[in-house]
Every structure is written in C-alpha cells, then in structure tokens.
Amino acid sequence: MINLGGDIIVAINGQPVSDSDQLIGVLDLEHVVGDTITLTVLRDGAPRMWT
C-alpha cells in the first residue's frame, strides 16, 4: 500500500501494488503518457476507484 495524503493506493487497473516502486514499475512498463488508468485507493478505510 502507498500512502498519499491520507489516501492509500492499493491497485492500478485492478493490479495490486504494495509499494511505490511497484506502482512506478507498472506505470513505466505498461503505460505511456496519455493512457487512461484506474486507481483503486482506500479513503477513510473504504475502497474507491478513480479514472
């Protein structure tokens, strides 16, 4: 999980990420600038998805 201003990033496009290195790796290897992604975050303990 990655803490970001109170939100915790737990997945990108449904793929779980456990730390910032993994998040950056997924973004770098599987996406290019301009791609639309979906982040799953925990906010106040509840999962939310943002595109």
N, C-alpha and C positions, 0 to 999 in steps of 0.2 A: 504494500500500500504506500502511496505517496501523499504526504500531507501538503496541501497547497491552500494557505489562507483559511484553514478550517475545513475545507473540503478534502476528501481523500480519494484520489484517483485509483480505481480498482481494476479497470479494464479499458481497452481501446478496441472498438469494433467487436466487442464480445470476447476478446482475448485477454485473459487476466494478466495483470502486471503487478510485480511485487516491489519494484524499486525504480528509481529514476533512470538508471542505466538501461533497464529492460524497456521502459517506455520510450526512451530515445532510440534504442535499437530497433524497435518495431516501427517507429516513425521513419527512421533513416532507411531501413531495408525494404519496407513495404509501401511507402507513400512518397509522393512528390508534392511540391508546393502547388496549392490549388485543389488538392484532393479534399473531399468531404469525409470526415471521420465522425464516429460517435464515441464520446467518452462516457463511461459509467463512473459516477462518483458517489461517495457517501456524504450526505449533508445532514447533519444532526442525526446521524445513525440510520437514515433512510436512503436507499439507493435511488439515484436519479440518472437519467440518460440525456445527454446534450449532444446535438449535432452541430 
